[in-house]
Amino acid sequence: MDIILYLADEYVLDSVWANLVPLHDPVLPSLRYRQLSSNFTTIASSSQSAWPRDYFFRQILSLSIITLIGINLLYFVFAGLSYKFIFNHDMMRHPRFLPHQIMLEIRTSLKAFPMMTLLTLPWFQAEVMGYSRLYDDVDQYGWAYLILSVPFFLLFTDYAIYWVHRFLHHPSIYKTFHKPHHKWIIPTPFASHAFHPVDGYLQSVPYHLFVFLFPLHRYLYLGLFVFVNFWSILIHDSDMITGHPLECIINGPAHHTLHHLYFTVNYGQYFTWADRVYGSYRQPESSLDPYLEVKKTS
């Protein structure tokens, strides 16, 4: 998020803050705040705003705005494209598809985004202040590490999310935090972010934690962050295409469709190995396809 904040400051927010809190404001005299540590680039004080780029409260407010805009863009663009081109609209005739479900999914998502943003801000602020292990120079760790860090990131986060997800199914907290997401028995791509904000935040923690434990190239992290949001949307299209060669390895839409139908299977995010090891795997089969119920009612 530090690079996004830098670019936003460079091209948009410097001007915005200069207008909102001008340097000559008599209430906010010209102060030069101590520069905070950053492993991205030197953050220079703005000469136009009384709040320079490294001022903590400016950063928090800027990150809040950027995060809210970003998650809404990712959600509506990717979910909209998936809904239009991938999702089988006939599934809306399934007997367990709720009345006005798409509107309810969108409304639930929009209600969750502000609180999720608030919960996530400490991670983003820590990145901006230079506490993460994000790096810029490929030569610092080499091309081999850069390439291998992709499967490492996916395996680490998949395993962690498996246990977070399974924990959210514990009876003591399921009804409060995770059951709202299982309201969508036949989900659409718009259900991907339609959950309790604490649920959504907890399942995102492994992505943030990774860059504080292991080095990861800054631009690669940004790309992976977009990818994981896209993947979360993709697996909520109620698709039950089976028989492909990677079905036993990749936890795809068919696997997650079974999770929404049967609740206690296929907790994984990208891969099936954790479900296999810990006894929660269920193999997608054409006989389990919820579209069969649609055909019965046709």
C-alpha positions as CSV (number, residue, x, y, z in Angstrom):
1,M,0.0,0.0,0.0
2,D,3.0,2.3,0.4
3,I,3.5,2.6,-3.3
4,I,-0.2,3.3,-3.9
5,L,0.0,6.1,-1.3
6,Y,3.1,7.5,-2.9
7,L,1.5,7.6,-6.3
8,A,-1.7,9.0,-5.0
9,D,0.2,11.8,-3.2
10,E,2.3,12.5,-6.3
11,Y,-0.6,12.8,-8.7
12,V,-3.7,13.7,-6.6
13,L,-3.5,14.0,-2.9
14,D,-0.8,16.7,-2.6
15,S,-3.1,19.1,-4.3
16,V,-6.1,17.9,-2.3
17,W,-4.3,18.3,1.1
18,A,-2.9,21.7,0.0
19,N,-6.4,22.9,-0.6
20,L,-7.9,21.3,2.6
21,V,-5.1,22.2,4.9
22,P,-3.0,25.0,3.3
23,L,0.4,25.9,4.6
24,H,-0.6,29.4,5.5
25,D,-3.6,28.3,7.6
26,P,-3.3,30.4,10.8
27,V,-4.8,27.6,12.9
28,L,-2.1,25.1,11.6
29,P,1.2,26.9,11.4
30,S,4.0,25.7,9.2
31,L,5.4,22.7,11.0
32,R,7.8,20.2,9.7
33,Y,7.1,16.8,11.3
34,R,9.8,14.3,11.8
35,Q,10.0,12.0,8.8
36,L,8.9,8.4,9.5
37,S,10.9,5.4,8.3
38,S,9.9,4.0,5.0
39,N,11.5,1.2,3.0
40,F,9.8,2.4,-0.2
41,T,11.3,5.8,-0.9
42,T,12.2,9.0,0.9
43,I,9.0,10.8,1.6
44,A,9.5,14.5,1.3
45,S,7.5,17.1,3.2
46,S,4.9,18.8,1.1
47,S,5.7,22.5,0.6
48,Q,2.0,23.3,0.0
49,S,0.1,21.7,2.8
50,A,0.5,22.2,6.6
51,W,0.2,18.4,6.7
52,P,3.3,17.0,4.9
53,R,3.3,13.5,3.4
54,D,4.8,11.8,6.4
55,Y,2.3,13.3,8.9
56,F,0.6,10.4,10.6
57,F,-3.0,11.6,10.5
58,R,-2.7,12.6,6.8
59,Q,-1.4,9.1,6.0
60,I,-4.3,7.4,8.0
61,L,-6.9,9.5,6.3
62,S,-5.4,9.1,2.8
63,L,-5.0,5.3,3.3
64,S,-8.7,5.1,4.4
65,I,-9.9,6.9,1.3
66,I,-7.6,4.9,-1.0
67,T,-8.6,1.6,0.5
68,L,-12.3,2.2,0.3
69,I,-12.0,3.4,-3.3
70,G,-9.8,0.5,-4.2
71,I,-11.9,-2.3,-2.7
72,N,-15.0,-0.9,-4.3
73,L,-13.3,-0.7,-7.7
74,L,-12.0,-4.3,-7.4
75,Y,-15.3,-5.6,-6.2
76,F,-17.6,-4.0,-8.8
77,V,-15.2,-4.4,-11.8
78,F,-14.3,-8.0,-11.2
79,A,-17.6,-9.2,-9.8
80,G,-19.4,-7.4,-12.5
81,L,-17.3,-9.0,-15.3
82,S,-17.6,-12.4,-13.7
83,Y,-21.4,-12.0,-13.3
84,K,-21.8,-11.0,-16.9
85,F,-19.4,-13.4,-18.6
86,I,-18.9,-16.4,-16.3
87,F,-21.8,-16.8,-13.9
88,N,-24.7,-19.0,-15.2
89,H,-27.7,-16.8,-14.8
90,D,-30.0,-19.8,-14.8
91,M,-28.8,-20.5,-11.3
92,M,-31.0,-17.6,-10.1
93,R,-33.9,-20.0,-10.7
94,H,-32.5,-22.4,-8.1
95,P,-35.0,-23.0,-5.3
96,R,-32.5,-21.9,-2.7
97,F,-31.6,-18.7,-4.5
98,L,-33.0,-15.9,-2.3
99,P,-35.4,-13.2,-3.6
100,H,-33.4,-10.0,-4.5
101,Q,-30.2,-11.9,-3.6
102,I,-27.8,-9.9,-5.7
103,M,-29.0,-6.7,-4.2
104,L,-28.6,-8.2,-0.7
105,E,-25.1,-9.4,-1.6
106,I,-24.0,-6.0,-2.8
107,R,-25.6,-4.3,0.2
108,T,-23.9,-6.6,2.6
109,S,-20.6,-6.0,0.9
110,L,-20.9,-2.3,1.0
111,K,-21.8,-2.4,4.7
112,A,-18.7,-4.5,5.4
113,F,-16.1,-2.4,3.5
114,P,-15.8,0.5,6.0
115,M,-15.2,-1.6,9.0
116,M,-12.9,-3.9,7.1
117,T,-10.9,-0.9,6.1
118,L,-10.7,0.4,9.7
119,L,-9.4,-3.0,10.9
120,T,-6.9,-3.3,8.0
121,L,-5.5,0.2,8.4
122,P,-2.8,-0.7,11.0
123,W,-1.2,-3.2,8.5
124,F,-1.2,-0.6,5.7
125,Q,0.2,2.1,8.1
126,A,2.9,-0.2,9.2
127,E,3.9,-0.8,5.6
128,V,4.1,2.9,4.9
129,M,6.2,3.4,8.0
130,G,8.7,0.8,6.7
131,Y,8.1,-2.1,9.1
132,S,7.3,-4.7,6.5
133,R,9.8,-6.7,4.5
134,L,8.7,-5.4,1.1
135,Y,11.6,-4.6,-1.2
136,D,12.2,-2.8,-4.5
137,D,15.5,-4.1,-6.0
138,V,15.1,-7.6,-7.5
139,D,18.9,-8.1,-7.1
140,Q,18.5,-7.8,-3.3
141,Y,17.2,-11.4,-3.2
142,G,17.6,-12.5,-6.8
143,W,15.3,-13.7,-9.6
144,A,15.0,-17.2,-8.2
145,Y,13.6,-15.9,-5.0
146,L,11.3,-13.5,-6.8
147,I,9.8,-16.4,-8.8
148,L,9.6,-18.8,-5.9
149,S,8.0,-16.3,-3.6
150,V,4.8,-16.6,-5.7
151,P,4.1,-20.2,-4.8
152,F,5.5,-19.6,-1.3
153,F,3.0,-16.7,-0.8
154,L,0.1,-18.8,-2.1
155,L,1.0,-21.9,0.0
156,F,1.5,-19.9,3.2
157,T,-1.7,-17.9,2.8
158,D,-3.7,-20.9,1.7
159,Y,-2.7,-22.9,4.8
160,A,-3.3,-20.0,7.1
161,I,-6.7,-19.2,5.6
162,Y,-7.7,-22.8,5.8
163,W,-7.4,-22.7,9.6
164,V,-8.9,-19.2,9.9
165,H,-11.8,-20.4,7.8
166,R,-12.2,-23.6,9.8
167,F,-12.0,-21.6,13.1
168,L,-14.8,-19.4,11.8
169,H,-17.0,-22.5,11.5
170,H,-16.6,-23.3,15.2
171,P,-20.0,-23.3,16.8
172,S,-19.1,-20.6,19.4
173,I,-18.5,-17.9,16.8
174,Y,-20.0,-19.3,13.6
175,K,-23.5,-17.8,14.0
176,T,-22.1,-14.3,14.7
177,F,-19.3,-14.0,12.3
178,H,-19.4,-16.5,9.5
179,K,-23.1,-17.5,9.1
180,P,-23.9,-14.2,7.3
181,H,-21.7,-15.3,4.4
182,H,-23.4,-18.8,4.3
183,K,-26.7,-17.1,3.8
184,W,-25.8,-17.3,0.1
185,I,-26.3,-21.1,-0.5
186,I,-26.2,-20.4,-4.3
187,P,-23.7,-17.5,-4.4
188,T,-23.1,-15.1,-7.2
189,P,-19.8,-13.3,-7.7
190,F,-21.2,-10.4,-5.7
191,A,-21.3,-12.8,-2.7
192,S,-17.5,-12.9,-2.6
193,H,-17.2,-10.0,-0.2
194,A,-20.7,-10.2,1.3
195,F,-19.8,-11.2,4.9
196,H,-19.4,-9.9,8.4
197,P,-16.5,-7.4,8.4
198,V,-14.7,-9.3,11.1
199,D,-15.0,-12.5,9.0
200,G,-13.6,-10.7,6.0
201,Y,-10.8,-9.1,7.9
202,L,-9.7,-12.4,9.7
203,Q,-9.5,-14.2,6.3
204,S,-7.3,-11.4,5.0
205,V,-4.8,-11.3,7.8
206,P,-2.5,-14.0,6.3
207,Y,-1.9,-11.8,3.2
208,H,-0.8,-8.8,5.4
209,L,1.1,-11.0,7.8
210,F,3.2,-12.6,5.1
211,V,5.1,-9.4,4.1
212,F,6.0,-8.8,7.8
213,L,7.5,-12.2,8.1
214,F,9.1,-12.8,4.6
215,P,10.6,-10.6,1.9
216,L,8.4,-9.9,-1.1
217,H,8.9,-7.6,-4.0
218,R,6.7,-4.6,-3.6
219,Y,5.1,-4.7,-7.1
220,L,4.7,-8.4,-7.0
221,Y,2.8,-8.0,-3.7
222,L,0.5,-5.5,-5.3
223,G,-0.2,-7.9,-8.2
224,L,-0.8,-10.8,-5.8
225,F,-3.2,-8.6,-3.7
226,V,-5.3,-7.9,-6.8
227,F,-5.1,-11.6,-7.8
228,V,-6.4,-12.8,-4.5
229,N,-9.4,-10.5,-4.7
230,F,-10.1,-11.7,-8.2
231,W,-9.8,-15.4,-7.1
232,S,-12.2,-14.8,-4.2
233,I,-14.7,-13.5,-6.7
234,L,-14.1,-16.3,-9.2
235,I,-14.8,-19.1,-6.8
236,H,-18.2,-17.7,-6.0
237,D,-19.8,-18.2,-9.4
238,S,-21.6,-21.5,-8.4
239,D,-19.8,-23.3,-11.2
240,M,-19.6,-27.1,-10.9
241,I,-17.5,-27.9,-14.0
242,T,-15.7,-31.1,-13.1
243,G,-13.2,-33.6,-14.5
244,H,-10.4,-31.2,-15.3
245,P,-6.8,-32.4,-14.7
246,L,-6.1,-30.0,-11.8
247,E,-9.3,-30.7,-9.9
248,C,-7.5,-32.7,-7.2
249,I,-5.0,-29.9,-6.7
250,I,-6.7,-26.6,-7.2
251,N,-9.5,-25.5,-4.9
252,G,-11.6,-23.9,-7.6
253,P,-15.3,-22.7,-8.0
254,A,-16.7,-26.3,-7.9
255,H,-15.0,-27.0,-4.6
256,H,-16.2,-23.7,-3.1
257,T,-19.7,-24.3,-4.4
258,L,-19.7,-27.5,-2.4
259,H,-18.6,-25.5,0.6
260,H,-21.6,-23.2,0.3
261,L,-23.9,-26.2,-0.1
262,Y,-22.5,-28.4,2.6
263,F,-20.7,-25.9,4.9
264,T,-18.1,-28.2,6.5
265,V,-16.1,-29.2,3.4
266,N,-13.4,-27.6,1.2
267,Y,-12.2,-24.8,3.5
268,G,-9.1,-24.1,1.4
269,Q,-8.6,-21.0,-0.7
270,Y,-6.4,-22.1,-3.6
271,F,-5.4,-25.7,-3.1
272,T,-7.0,-28.9,-1.8
273,W,-4.0,-30.3,0.1
274,A,-5.0,-28.9,3.6
275,D,-8.5,-30.3,3.2
276,R,-7.1,-33.6,2.2
277,V,-4.7,-33.8,5.1
278,Y,-7.2,-32.7,7.7
279,G,-10.2,-34.7,6.5
280,S,-12.5,-32.0,5.2
281,Y,-12.1,-32.6,1.4
282,R,-15.0,-33.4,-0.8
283,Q,-14.5,-34.2,-4.4
284,P,-16.6,-32.3,-6.9
285,E,-18.9,-34.6,-8.9
286,S,-21.4,-33.9,-11.6
287,S,-24.1,-35.6,-9.5
288,L,-23.6,-32.8,-6.9
289,D,-24.1,-29.9,-9.3
290,P,-26.8,-27.6,-8.0
291,Y,-27.8,-26.8,-11.6
292,L,-29.5,-30.2,-11.6
293,E,-32.1,-28.7,-9.2
294,V,-32.7,-25.9,-11.7
295,K,-33.3,-28.4,-14.5
296,K,-35.9,-30.1,-12.3
297,T,-37.9,-26.9,-11.9
298,S,-37.7,-26.1,-15.6
